[in-house]
Amino acid sequence: MTTRRIAVFNQFAVPRGYPGGTRHVEMFGRLPGWDYVIIAGRRNLITGLPQRAEPGFHPVAVTPYRGNGLDRVLNWVSYTVTAAVAGLRQPRPDVVYASSPHLLAGLTGWAVATLRRTPFVLEIRDLWLRFLVDMGVLSERSLAYRALARLERFLYLRADRVVVMAPDVVQVVAAQGVAPEKIAYIPNAADPDDFVPSADRDTLRARYGFTRRTAVYAGAHGPANGLDQLLDAARSVPEIDVVLVGSGVEKERLRAAATGIDNLRFLDPVPKTEVPDLLHAADVGVHVLADVELFRSAVSPNKVFDYMAAGLPVVTNSPGVVGDLVLGAGCGYVTSPGQLAHGLTQMAGAGRDELTKMGTSGRRWIRANQSRTAMSHALGQLLAPLVER
């Protein structure tokens, strides 16, 4: 069988085992008949530490930034330049695959695919531009919005395939003029077999200092995550401990805001290989998002799938696509954005058997419906026609 080659552009990708987004290394690593190289930014988005090259992973230089100002835009632009140079120096790929959230990564992928005369696949991890408007970062009347909207449509129409990660995004992309048969739904996923802990639960709880019923939030600490809601909920439900694990531009502000909340603490990011231990030690997995209408229908949250694969019951404040998933799988509680304390109260009062039942239901659902192996198979079916024509 001929081995094909794919170049993947994702500024925020990380190698397997590190904190951050491992979607592509896990999916392409499971794809038979393909060699891949992921071209990512040299700085890990979560830890800020430099990333080293390894087989299948090629980091490129990017400018530093703090916060969400001009420095961050320059960071994206720097990736666009250095990633394009790296992509043109790589052996010619059979397919170029570029992933948002920021659209400049897509522009890089399109440029390299055009110059190398190879098919171009655009992955839309979220509706980034719409999110910036809904969060008040951009106005639809601004020059920046109009330019990015044109770029977004340009990329949609020039991609040979568009991959989306939430069902409702299919209609959004199709409304831009993309033929429905060119759009593929390949969401985030997780495999229960990847969440086997290294020790028994009592040992792990002692390692992390979990002495009471403990709810863990494991993920980014940014504006989109709405973590002030989790702080308020922890303050309102003192009978359950809340632990936030991760990093992001909001973390220091959140630390300061959490002063006096005795049942809440923060931990540094942990390597991906340690996440199974962390989740096995916890009692509940918490998913939180800001109160933005877009999040009802256009998200595919890794942390929820990780909780489910680890057999951890879930509480989420995000009705819509996430809430429907949690209720459909029978793996937890769903609240409205302002009522997260109610979900924590339910989890604090649930019996151990009830928590175990919810966790088992979530693990069963994710194995049957949304494993990394199943998503890799879907990706293979997407790529095959592009290289056979």
VEXMARTOR-726132 format. One record per residue (C-alpha): x, y, z; residue number from 0. Coordinates in steps of 0.05 Angstrom, whole numbers, plus 5000, padded with zeros to 4 digits. Layout:
% residues N
<site><u>X</u><v>Y</v><w>Z</w><num>NUM</num></site>
...
***
This chain:
% residues 389
<site><u>5000</u><v>5000</v><w>5000</w><num>0</num></site>
<site><u>5026</u><v>5069</v><w>4981</w><num>1</num></site>
<site><u>5040</u><v>5114</v><w>5041</w><num>2</num></site>
<site><u>5011</u><v>5183</v><w>5034</w><num>3</num></site>
<site><u>5037</u><v>5246</v><w>5067</w><num>4</num></site>
<site><u>4997</u><v>5302</v><w>5100</w><num>5</num></site>
<site><u>5021</u><v>5369</v><w>5126</w><num>6</num></site>
<site><u>4979</u><v>5396</v><w>5184</w><num>7</num></site>
<site><u>4979</u><v>5470</v><w>5204</w><num>8</num></site>
<site><u>4955</u><v>5482</v><w>5275</w><num>9</num></site>
<site><u>4991</u><v>5536</v><w>5315</w><num>10</num></site>
<site><u>4967</u><v>5509</v><w>5382</w><num>11</num></site>
<site><u>4979</u><v>5435</v><w>5373</w><num>12</num></site>
<site><u>5023</u><v>5397</v><w>5422</w><num>13</num></site>
<site><u>5057</u><v>5329</v><w>5420</w><num>14</num></site>
<site><u>5025</u><v>5270</v><w>5454</w><num>15</num></site>
<site><u>5034</u><v>5272</v><w>5529</w><num>16</num></site>
<site><u>5037</u><v>5348</v><w>5538</w><num>17</num></site>
<site><u>4984</u><v>5397</v><w>5564</w><num>18</num></site>
<site><u>4942</u><v>5424</v><w>5508</w><num>19</num></site>
<site><u>4909</u><v>5403</v><w>5443</w><num>20</num></site>
<site><u>4931</u><v>5333</v><w>5420</w><num>21</num></site>
<site><u>4872</u><v>5323</v><w>5372</w><num>22</num></site>
<site><u>4915</u><v>5319</v><w>5310</w><num>23</num></site>
<site><u>4972</u><v>5276</v><w>5335</w><num>24</num></site>
<site><u>4921</u><v>5227</v><w>5363</w><num>25</num></site>
<site><u>4878</u><v>5224</v><w>5300</w><num>26</num></site>
<site><u>4933</u><v>5223</v><w>5248</w><num>27</num></site>
<site><u>4974</u><v>5175</v><w>5291</w><num>28</num></site>
<site><u>4916</u><v>5125</v><w>5285</w><num>29</num></site>
<site><u>4909</u><v>5134</v><w>5210</w><num>30</num></site>
<site><u>4937</u><v>5075</v><w>5171</w><num>31</num></site>
<site><u>4973</u><v>5090</v><w>5106</w><num>32</num></site>
<site><u>4991</u><v>5162</v><w>5123</w><num>33</num></site>
<site><u>5054</u><v>5197</v><w>5147</w><num>34</num></site>
<site><u>5041</u><v>5265</v><w>5178</w><num>35</num></site>
<site><u>5078</u><v>5327</v><w>5201</w><num>36</num></site>
<site><u>5043</u><v>5377</v><w>5247</w><num>37</num></site>
<site><u>5071</u><v>5447</v><w>5241</w><num>38</num></site>
<site><u>5057</u><v>5483</v><w>5306</w><num>39</num></site>
<site><u>5081</u><v>5544</v><w>5345</w><num>40</num></site>
<site><u>5143</u><v>5533</v><w>5386</w><num>41</num></site>
<site><u>5111</u><v>5558</v><w>5451</w><num>42</num></site>
<site><u>5060</u><v>5514</v><w>5486</w><num>43</num></site>
<site><u>4996</u><v>5554</v><w>5493</w><num>44</num></site>
<site><u>4982</u><v>5525</v><w>5562</w><num>45</num></site>
<site><u>5050</u><v>5525</v><w>5596</w><num>46</num></site>
<site><u>5087</u><v>5578</v><w>5556</w><num>47</num></site>
<site><u>5146</u><v>5531</v><w>5551</w><num>48</num></site>
<site><u>5183</u><v>5517</v><w>5486</w><num>49</num></site>
<site><u>5164</u><v>5454</v><w>5447</w><num>50</num></site>
<site><u>5217</u><v>5410</v><w>5416</w><num>51</num></site>
<site><u>5215</u><v>5376</v><w>5348</w><num>52</num></site>
<site><u>5199</u><v>5302</v><w>5348</w><num>53</num></site>
<site><u>5176</u><v>5253</v><w>5294</w><num>54</num></site>
<site><u>5113</u><v>5281</v><w>5263</w><num>55</num></site>
<site><u>5117</u><v>5347</v><w>5301</w><num>56</num></site>
<site><u>5153</u><v>5408</v><w>5274</w><num>57</num></site>
<site><u>5151</u><v>5471</v><w>5318</w><num>58</num></site>
<site><u>5166</u><v>5540</v><w>5288</w><num>59</num></site>
<site><u>5185</u><v>5606</v><w>5319</w><num>60</num></site>
<site><u>5130</u><v>5654</v><w>5340</w><num>61</num></site>
<site><u>5133</u><v>5721</v><w>5375</w><num>62</num></site>
<site><u>5115</u><v>5724</v><w>5449</w><num>63</num></site>
<site><u>5051</u><v>5756</v><w>5474</w><num>64</num></site>
<site><u>5012</u><v>5769</v><w>5538</w><num>65</num></site>
<site><u>4938</u><v>5782</v><w>5541</w><num>66</num></site>
<site><u>4892</u><v>5793</v><w>5481</w><num>67</num></site>
<site><u>4920</u><v>5856</v><w>5450</w><num>68</num></site>
<site><u>4963</u><v>5873</v><w>5390</w><num>69</num></site>
<site><u>5019</u><v>5827</v><w>5413</w><num>70</num></site>
<site><u>4973</u><v>5768</v><w>5404</w><num>71</num></site>
<site><u>4955</u><v>5788</v><w>5333</w><num>72</num></site>
<site><u>5029</u><v>5794</v><w>5318</w><num>73</num></site>
<site><u>5038</u><v>5725</v><w>5347</w><num>74</num></site>
<site><u>4988</u><v>5697</v><w>5297</w><num>75</num></site>
<site><u>5021</u><v>5734</v><w>5240</w><num>76</num></site>
<site><u>5089</u><v>5708</v><w>5259</w><num>77</num></site>
<site><u>5062</u><v>5637</v><w>5257</w><num>78</num></site>
<site><u>5033</u><v>5650</v><w>5189</w><num>79</num></site>
<site><u>5101</u><v>5668</v><w>5162</w><num>80</num></site>
<site><u>5145</u><v>5617</v><w>5196</w><num>81</num></site>
<site><u>5095</u><v>5560</v><w>5185</w><num>82</num></site>
<site><u>5089</u><v>5576</v><w>5111</w><num>83</num></site>
<site><u>5165</u><v>5574</v><w>5104</w><num>84</num></site>
<site><u>5168</u><v>5508</v><w>5141</w><num>85</num></site>
<site><u>5112</u><v>5479</v><w>5099</w><num>86</num></site>
<site><u>5147</u><v>5497</v><w>5034</w><num>87</num></site>
<site><u>5211</u><v>5465</v><w>5059</w><num>88</num></site>
<site><u>5178</u><v>5399</v><w>5076</w><num>89</num></site>
<site><u>5173</u><v>5343</v><w>5025</w><num>90</num></site>
<site><u>5112</u><v>5354</v><w>4981</w><num>91</num></site>
<site><u>5049</u><v>5330</v><w>5017</w><num>92</num></site>
<site><u>4991</u><v>5294</v><w>4985</w><num>93</num></site>
<site><u>4943</u><v>5337</v><w>5026</w><num>94</num></site>
<site><u>4948</u><v>5401</v><w>5066</w><num>95</num></site>
<site><u>4904</u><v>5405</v><w>5128</w><num>96</num></site>
<site><u>4897</u><v>5471</v><w>5166</w><num>97</num></site>
<site><u>4861</u><v>5482</v><w>5231</w><num>98</num></site>
<site><u>4832</u><v>5545</v><w>5263</w><num>99</num></site>
<site><u>4813</u><v>5577</v><w>5311</w><num>100</num></site>
<site><u>4849</u><v>5636</v><w>5281</w><num>101</num></site>
<site><u>4839</u><v>5642</v><w>5206</w><num>102</num></site>
<site><u>4911</u><v>5659</v><w>5191</w><num>103</num></site>
<site><u>4929</u><v>5586</v><w>5201</w><num>104</num></site>
<site><u>4878</u><v>5570</v><w>5147</w><num>105</num></site>
<site><u>4909</u><v>5623</v><w>5102</w><num>106</num></site>
<site><u>4977</u><v>5590</v><w>5112</w><num>107</num></site>
<site><u>4949</u><v>5522</v><w>5093</w><num>108</num></site>
<site><u>4915</u><v>5549</v><w>5031</w><num>109</num></site>
<site><u>4978</u><v>5585</v><w>5008</w><num>110</num></site>
<site><u>5022</u><v>5523</v><w>5017</w><num>111</num></site>
<site><u>4970</u><v>5478</v><w>4984</w><num>112</num></site>
<site><u>4966</u><v>5525</v><w>4925</w><num>113</num></site>
<site><u>5041</u><v>5530</v><w>4916</w><num>114</num></site>
<site><u>5051</u><v>5455</v><w>4925</w><num>115</num></site>
<site><u>4991</u><v>5439</v><w>4879</w><num>116</num></site>
<site><u>4957</u><v>5394</v><w>4929</w><num>117</num></site>
<site><u>4887</u><v>5388</v><w>4959</w><num>118</num></site>
<site><u>4869</u><v>5434</v><w>5017</w><num>119</num></site>
<site><u>4827</u><v>5414</v><w>5077</w><num>120</num></site>
<site><u>4803</u><v>5469</v><w>5125</w><num>121</num></site>
<site><u>4783</u><v>5450</v><w>5196</w><num>122</num></site>
<site><u>4738</u><v>5498</v><w>5234</w><num>123</num></site>
<site><u>4749</u><v>5484</v><w>5308</w><num>124</num></site>
<site><u>4700</u><v>5539</v><w>5327</w><num>125</num></site>
<site><u>4665</u><v>5599</v><w>5295</w><num>126</num></site>
<site><u>4722</u><v>5644</v><w>5318</w><num>127</num></site>
<site><u>4700</u><v>5707</v><w>5283</w><num>128</num></site>
<site><u>4628</u><v>5701</v><w>5308</w><num>129</num></site>
<site><u>4655</u><v>5689</v><w>5378</w><num>130</num></site>
<site><u>4696</u><v>5753</v><w>5376</w><num>131</num></site>
<site><u>4633</u><v>5792</v><w>5359</w><num>132</num></site>
<site><u>4590</u><v>5758</v><w>5412</w><num>133</num></site>
<site><u>4643</u><v>5770</v><w>5466</w><num>134</num></site>
<site><u>4647</u><v>5844</v><w>5447</w><num>135</num></site>
<site><u>4718</u><v>5840</v><w>5422</w><num>136</num></site>
<site><u>4699</u><v>5861</v><w>5351</w><num>137</num></site>
<site><u>4643</u><v>5902</v><w>5320</w><num>138</num></site>
<site><u>4611</u><v>5877</v><w>5256</w><num>139</num></site>
<site><u>4620</u><v>5948</v><w>5229</w><num>140</num></site>
<site><u>4695</u><v>5949</v><w>5242</w><num>141</num></site>
<site><u>4747</u><v>5944</v><w>5186</w><num>142</num></site>
<site><u>4779</u><v>5884</v><w>5221</w><num>143</num></site>
<site><u>4714</u><v>5846</v><w>5223</w><num>144</num></site>
<site><u>4699</u><v>5859</v><w>5149</w><num>145</num></site>
<site><u>4769</u><v>5838</v><w>5129</w><num>146</num></site>
<site><u>4766</u><v>5774</v><w>5170</w><num>147</num></site>
<site><u>4696</u><v>5757</v><w>5145</w><num>148</num></site>
<site><u>4722</u><v>5762</v><w>5073</w><num>149</num></site>
<site><u>4781</u><v>5718</v><w>5091</w><num>150</num></site>
<site><u>4735</u><v>5667</v><w>5124</w><num>151</num></site>
<site><u>4690</u><v>5661</v><w>5063</w><num>152</num></site>
<site><u>4751</u><v>5660</v><w>5017</w><num>153</num></site>
<site><u>4779</u><v>5600</v><w>5055</w><num>154</num></site>
<site><u>4712</u><v>5564</v><w>5057</w><num>155</num></site>
<site><u>4703</u><v>5569</v><w>4982</w><num>156</num></site>
<site><u>4774</u><v>5548</v><w>4964</w><num>157</num></site>
<site><u>4779</u><v>5488</v><w>5010</w><num>158</num></site>
<site><u>4769</u><v>5420</v><w>4977</w><num>159</num></site>
<site><u>4737</u><v>5397</v><w>5042</w><num>160</num></site>
<site><u>4715</u><v>5434</v><w>5106</w><num>161</num></site>
<site><u>4716</u><v>5396</v><w>5172</w><num>162</num></site>
<site><u>4670</u><v>5421</v><w>5227</w><num>163</num></site>
<site><u>4667</u><v>5398</v><w>5299</w><num>164</num></site>
<site><u>4595</u><v>5415</v><w>5318</w><num>165</num></site>
<site><u>4533</u><v>5394</v><w>5279</w><num>166</num></site>
<site><u>4502</u><v>5463</v><w>5273</w><num>167</num></site>
<site><u>4565</u><v>5491</v><w>5241</w><num>168</num></site>
<site><u>4549</u><v>5450</v><w>5179</w><num>169</num></site>
<site><u>4492</u><v>5498</v><w>5162</w><num>170</num></site>
<site><u>4535</u><v>5559</v><w>5177</w><num>171</num></site>
<site><u>4589</u><v>5537</v><w>5128</w><num>172</num></site>
<site><u>4538</u><v>5516</v><w>5076</w><num>173</num></site>
<site><u>4506</u><v>5585</v><w>5080</w><num>174</num></site>
<site><u>4573</u><v>5614</v><w>5056</w><num>175</num></site>
<site><u>4564</u><v>5576</v><w>4990</w><num>176</num></site>
<site><u>4602</u><v>5512</v><w>5006</w><num>177</num></site>
<site><u>4570</u><v>5449</v><w>4975</w><num>178</num></site>
<site><u>4542</u><v>5404</v><w>5031</w><num>179</num></site>
<site><u>4580</u><v>5344</v><w>5004</w><num>180</num></site>
<site><u>4646</u><v>5381</v><w>5017</w><num>181</num></site>
<site><u>4630</u><v>5390</v><w>5091</w><num>182</num></site>
<site><u>4648</u><v>5335</v><w>5141</w><num>183</num></site>
<site><u>4629</u><v>5331</v><w>5215</w><num>184</num></site>
<site><u>4688</u><v>5302</v><w>5254</w><num>185</num></site>
<site><u>4682</u><v>5324</v><w>5327</w><num>186</num></site>
<site><u>4730</u><v>5319</v><w>5385</w><num>187</num></site>
<site><u>4734</u><v>5252</v><w>5418</w><num>188</num></site>
<site><u>4767</u><v>5209</v><w>5471</w><num>189</num></site>
<site><u>4783</u><v>5136</v><w>5482</w><num>190</num></site>
<site><u>4770</u><v>5103</v><w>5549</w><num>191</num></site>
<site><u>4831</u><v>5059</v><w>5538</w><num>192</num></site>
<site><u>4874</u><v>5123</v><w>5542</w><num>193</num></site>
<site><u>4847</u><v>5139</v><w>5612</w><num>194</num></site>
<site><u>4873</u><v>5081</v><w>5653</w><num>195</num></site>
<site><u>4903</u><v>5108</v><w>5718</w><num>196</num></site>
<site><u>4972</u><v>5090</v><w>5742</w><num>197</num></site>
<site><u>4951</u><v>5075</v><w>5814</w><num>198</num></site>
<site><u>4891</u><v>5061</v><w>5857</w><num>199</num></site>
<site><u>4842</u><v>5116</v><w>5874</w><num>200</num></site>
<site><u>4862</u><v>5125</v><w>5947</w><num>201</num></site>
<site><u>4935</u><v>5133</v><w>5927</w><num>202</num></site>
<site><u>4917</u><v>5185</v><w>5874</w><num>203</num></site>
<site><u>4871</u><v>5224</v><w>5920</w><num>204</num></site>
<site><u>4927</u><v>5229</v><w>5971</w><num>205</num></site>
<site><u>4975</u><v>5253</v><w>5916</w><num>206</num></site>
<site><u>4929</u><v>5311</v><w>5897</w><num>207</num></site>
<site><u>4905</u><v>5326</v><w>5967</w><num>208</num></site>
<site><u>4832</u><v>5308</v><w>5953</w><num>209</num></site>
<site><u>4801</u><v>5294</v><w>6021</w><num>210</num></site>
<site><u>4728</u><v>5309</v><w>6008</w><num>211</num></site>
<site><u>4681</u><v>5303</v><w>5949</w><num>212</num></site>
<site><u>4719</u><v>5340</v><w>5895</w><num>213</num></site>
<site><u>4698</u><v>5371</v><w>5829</w><num>214</num></site>
<site><u>4754</u><v>5384</v><w>5779</w><num>215</num></site>
<site><u>4756</u><v>5434</v><w>5722</w><num>216</num></site>
<site><u>4813</u><v>5415</v><w>5675</w><num>217</num></site>
<site><u>4824</u><v>5464</v><w>5618</w><num>218</num></site>
<site><u>4839</u><v>5534</v><w>5594</w><num>219</num></site>
<site><u>4829</u><v>5595</v><w>5638</w><num>220</num></site>
<site><u>4807</u><v>5646</v><w>5586</w><num>221</num></site>
<site><u>4749</u><v>5695</v><w>5574</w><num>222</num></site>
<site><u>4709</u><v>5643</v><w>5535</w><num>223</num></site>
<site><u>4709</u><v>5595</v><w>5594</w><num>224</num></site>
<site><u>4668</u><v>5639</v><w>5640</w><num>225</num></site>
<site><u>4703</u><v>5614</v><w>5703</w><num>226</num></site>
<site><u>4676</u><v>5670</v><w>5747</w><num>227</num></site>
<site><u>4613</u><v>5628</v><w>5747</w><num>228</num></site>
<site><u>4651</u><v>5569</v><w>5776</w><num>229</num></site>
<site><u>4681</u><v>5614</v><w>5830</w><num>230</num></site>
<site><u>4611</u><v>5638</v><w>5848</w><num>231</num></site>
<site><u>4584</u><v>5567</v><w>5849</w><num>232</num></site>
<site><u>4641</u><v>5543</v><w>5894</w><num>233</num></site>
<site><u>4627</u><v>5600</v><w>5942</w><num>234</num></site>
<site><u>4554</u><v>5580</v><w>5944</w><num>235</num></site>
<site><u>4566</u><v>5505</v><w>5955</w><num>236</num></site>
<site><u>4619</u><v>5498</v><w>6009</w><num>237</num></site>
<site><u>4605</u><v>5424</v><w>6019</w><num>238</num></site>
<site><u>4643</u><v>5406</v><w>5955</w><num>239</num></site>
<site><u>4715</u><v>5422</v><w>5939</w><num>240</num></site>
<site><u>4729</u><v>5454</v><w>5871</w><num>241</num></site>
<site><u>4798</u><v>5448</v><w>5837</w><num>242</num></site>
<site><u>4816</u><v>5486</v><w>5774</w><num>243</num></site>
<site><u>4874</u><v>5455</v><w>5735</w><num>244</num></site>
<site><u>4905</u><v>5491</v><w>5676</w><num>245</num></site>
<site><u>4928</u><v>5559</v><w>5653</w><num>246</num></site>
<site><u>4907</u><v>5619</v><w>5612</w><num>247</num></site>
<site><u>4905</u><v>5694</v><w>5608</w><num>248</num></site>
<site><u>4851</u><v>5698</v><w>5662</w><num>249</num></site>
<site><u>4885</u><v>5654</v><w>5714</w><num>250</num></site>
<site><u>4918</u><v>5708</v><w>5756</w><num>251</num></site>
<site><u>4856</u><v>5751</v><w>5758</w><num>252</num></site>
<site><u>4815</u><v>5690</v><w>5778</w><num>253</num></site>
<site><u>4864</u><v>5673</v><w>5834</w><num>254</num></site>
<site><u>4855</u><v>5743</v><w>5862</w><num>255</num></site>
<site><u>4779</u><v>5739</v><w>5856</w><num>256</num></site>
<site><u>4779</u><v>5671</v><w>5892</w><num>257</num></site>
<site><u>4807</u><v>5700</v><w>5957</w><num>258</num></site>
<site><u>4765</u><v>5675</v><w>6015</w><num>259</num></site>
<site><u>4735</u><v>5616</v><w>5979</w><num>260</num></site>
<site><u>4762</u><v>5562</v><w>6024</w><num>261</num></site>
<site><u>4736</u><v>5502</v><w>5983</w><num>262</num></site>
<site><u>4770</u><v>5525</v><w>5918</w><num>263</num></site>
<site><u>4842</u><v>5520</v><w>5896</w><num>264</num></site>
<site><u>4883</u><v>5524</v><w>5832</w><num>265</num></site>
<site><u>4934</u><v>5474</v><w>5805</w><num>266</num></site>
<site><u>4984</u><v>5483</v><w>5749</w><num>267</num></site>
<site><u>4973</u><v>5448</v><w>5682</w><num>268</num></site>
<site><u>4989</u><v>5374</v><w>5682</w><num>269</num></site>
<site><u>5018</u><v>5333</v><w>5624</w><num>270</num></site>
<site><u>4966</u><v>5297</v><w>5583</w><num>271</num></site>
<site><u>4995</u><v>5231</v><w>5608</w><num>272</num></site>
<site><u>4976</u><v>5252</v><w>5679</w><num>273</num></site>
<site><u>4904</u><v>5271</v><w>5664</w><num>274</num></site>
<site><u>4878</u><v>5200</v><w>5674</w><num>275</num></site>
<site><u>4907</u><v>5200</v><w>5745</w><num>276</num></site>
<site><u>4878</u><v>5269</v><w>5761</w><num>277</num></site>
<site><u>4808</u><v>5250</v><w>5736</w><num>278</num></site>
<site><u>4809</u><v>5182</v><w>5770</w><num>279</num></site>
<site><u>4823</u><v>5217</v><w>5836</w><num>280</num></site>
<site><u>4765</u><v>5266</v><w>5828</w><num>281</num></site>
<site><u>4691</u><v>5254</v><w>5838</w><num>282</num></site>
<site><u>4661</u><v>5303</v><w>5787</w><num>283</num></site>
<site><u>4684</u><v>5336</v><w>5722</w><num>284</num></site>
<site><u>4662</u><v>5408</v><w>5712</w><num>285</num></site>
<site><u>4650</u><v>5441</v><w>5644</w><num>286</num></site>
<site><u>4639</u><v>5516</v><w>5643</w><num>287</num></site>
<site><u>4629</u><v>5566</v><w>5586</w><num>288</num></site>
<site><u>4613</u><v>5640</v><w>5583</w><num>289</num></site>
<site><u>4541</u><v>5658</v><w>5572</w><num>290</num></site>
<site><u>4546</u><v>5666</v><w>5496</w><num>291</num></site>
<site><u>4490</u><v>5643</v><w>5450</w><num>292</num></site>
<site><u>4541</u><v>5614</v><w>5401</w><num>293</num></site>
<site><u>4563</u><v>5563</v><w>5453</w><num>294</num></site>
<site><u>4494</u><v>5531</v><w>5452</w><num>295</num></site>
<site><u>4507</u><v>5501</v><w>5383</w><num>296</num></site>
<site><u>4579</u><v>5509</v><w>5359</w><num>297</num></site>
<site><u>4626</u><v>5476</v><w>5408</w><num>298</num></site>
<site><u>4660</u><v>5408</v><w>5415</w><num>299</num></site>
<site><u>4692</u><v>5410</v><w>5483</w><num>300</num></site>
<site><u>4751</u><v>5364</v><w>5494</w><num>301</num></site>
<site><u>4745</u><v>5366</v><w>5569</w><num>302</num></site>
<site><u>4675</u><v>5336</v><w>5569</w><num>303</num></site>
<site><u>4698</u><v>5278</v><w>5526</w><num>304</num></site>
<site><u>4758</u><v>5267</v><w>5571</w><num>305</num></site>
<site><u>4713</u><v>5266</v><w>5633</w><num>306</num></site>
<site><u>4667</u><v>5215</v><w>5600</w><num>307</num></site>
<site><u>4724</u><v>5171</v><w>5576</w><num>308</num></site>
<site><u>4752</u><v>5171</v><w>5647</w><num>309</num></site>
<site><u>4686</u><v>5150</v><w>5676</w><num>310</num></site>
<site><u>4675</u><v>5216</v><w>5712</w><num>311</num></site>
<site><u>4604</u><v>5245</v><w>5720</w><num>312</num></site>
<site><u>4597</u><v>5313</v><w>5688</w><num>313</num></site>
<site><u>4564</u><v>5378</v><w>5708</w><num>314</num></site>
<site><u>4559</u><v>5432</v><w>5654</w><num>315</num></site>
<site><u>4528</u><v>5501</v><w>5650</w><num>316</num></site>
<site><u>4521</u><v>5497</v><w>5575</w><num>317</num></site>
<site><u>4452</u><v>5476</v><w>5549</w><num>318</num></site>
<site><u>4447</u><v>5460</v><w>5476</w><num>319</num></site>
<site><u>4496</u><v>5413</v><w>5441</w><num>320</num></site>
<site><u>4537</u><v>5399</v><w>5504</w><num>321</num></site>
<site><u>4477</u><v>5393</v><w>5550</w><num>322</num></site>
<site><u>4442</u><v>5347</v><w>5501</w><num>323</num></site>
<site><u>4504</u><v>5303</v><w>5499</w><num>324</num></site>
<site><u>4508</u><v>5298</v><w>5576</w><num>325</num></site>
<site><u>4434</u><v>5284</v><w>5583</w><num>326</num></site>
<site><u>4432</u><v>5235</v><w>5525</w><num>327</num></site>
<site><u>4490</u><v>5196</v><w>5553</w><num>328</num></site>
<site><u>4461</u><v>5197</v><w>5623</w><num>329</num></site>
<site><u>4527</u><v>5220</v><w>5651</w><num>330</num></site>
<site><u>4512</u><v>5282</v><w>5692</w><num>331</num></site>
<site><u>4473</u><v>5346</v><w>5705</w><num>332</num></site>
<site><u>4460</u><v>5406</v><w>5660</w><num>333</num></site>
<site><u>4445</u><v>5476</v><w>5686</w><num>334</num></site>
<site><u>4433</u><v>5544</v><w>5655</w><num>335</num></site>
<site><u>4495</u><v>5590</v><w>5653</w><num>336</num></site>
<site><u>4477</u><v>5626</v><w>5717</w><num>337</num></site>
<site><u>4457</u><v>5565</v><w>5757</w><num>338</num></site>
<site><u>4521</u><v>5524</v><w>5762</w><num>339</num></site>
<site><u>4515</u><v>5523</v><w>5838</w><num>340</num></site>
<site><u>4452</u><v>5481</v><w>5829</w><num>341</num></site>
<site><u>4492</u><v>5429</v><w>5790</w><num>342</num></site>
<site><u>4547</u><v>5427</v><w>5843</w><num>343</num></site>
<site><u>4494</u><v>5419</v><w>5897</w><num>344</num></site>
<site><u>4465</u><v>5359</v><w>5860</w><num>345</num></site>
<site><u>4534</u><v>5328</v><w>5854</w><num>346</num></site>
<site><u>4550</u><v>5342</v><w>5927</w><num>347</num></site>
<site><u>4487</u><v>5306</v><w>5950</w><num>348</num></site>
<site><u>4490</u><v>5247</v><w>5902</w><num>349</num></site>
<site><u>4506</u><v>5178</v><w>5930</w><num>350</num></site>
<site><u>4570</u><v>5143</v><w>5910</w><num>351</num></site>
<site><u>4531</u><v>5091</v><w>5870</w><num>352</num></site>
<site><u>4495</u><v>5146</v><w>5832</w><num>353</num></site>
<site><u>4561</u><v>5179</v><w>5813</w><num>354</num></site>
<site><u>4589</u><v>5112</v><w>5791</w><num>355</num></site>
<site><u>4528</u><v>5098</v><w>5748</w><num>356</num></site>
<site><u>4534</u><v>5166</v><w>5713</w><num>357</num></site>
<site><u>4608</u><v>5156</v><w>5701</w><num>358</num></site>
<site><u>4598</u><v>5086</v><w>5673</w><num>359</num></site>
<site><u>4544</u><v>5111</v><w>5626</w><num>360</num></site>
<site><u>4589</u><v>5166</v><w>5600</w><num>361</num></site>
<site><u>4647</u><v>5118</v><w>5587</w><num>362</num></site>
<site><u>4601</u><v>5069</v><w>5552</w><num>363</num></site>
<site><u>4572</u><v>5124</v><w>5507</w><num>364</num></site>
<site><u>4639</u><v>5154</v><w>5487</w><num>365</num></site>
<site><u>4668</u><v>5085</v><w>5470</w><num>366</num></site>
<site><u>4609</u><v>5068</v><w>5426</w><num>367</num></site>
<site><u>4598</u><v>5135</v><w>5392</w><num>368</num></site>
<site><u>4657</u><v>5183</v><w>5394</w><num>369</num></site>
<site><u>4724</u><v>5150</v><w>5405</w><num>370</num></site>
<site><u>4788</u><v>5176</v><w>5373</w><num>371</num></site>
<site><u>4792</u><v>5111</v><w>5333</w><num>372</num></site>
<site><u>4723</u><v>5123</v><w>5304</w><num>373</num></site>
<site><u>4740</u><v>5195</v><w>5287</w><num>374</num></site>
<site><u>4805</u><v>5173</v><w>5253</w><num>375</num></site>
<site><u>4765</u><v>5126</v><w>5211</w><num>376</num></site>
<site><u>4720</u><v>5183</v><w>5190</w><num>377</num></site>
<site><u>4781</u><v>5225</v><w>5174</w><num>378</num></site>
<site><u>4809</u><v>5169</v><w>5130</w><num>379</num></site>
<site><u>4743</u><v>5167</v><w>5092</w><num>380</num></site>
<site><u>4747</u><v>5242</v><w>5081</w><num>381</num></site>
<site><u>4819</u><v>5241</v><w>5055</w><num>382</num></site>
<site><u>4815</u><v>5180</v><w>5010</w><num>383</num></site>
<site><u>4777</u><v>5213</v><w>4952</w><num>384</num></site>
<site><u>4825</u><v>5272</v><w>4952</w><num>385</num></site>
<site><u>4885</u><v>5229</v><w>4936</w><num>386</num></site>
<site><u>4850</u><v>5180</v><w>4890</w><num>387</num></site>
<site><u>4825</u><v>5231</v><w>4839</w><num>388</num></site>
***
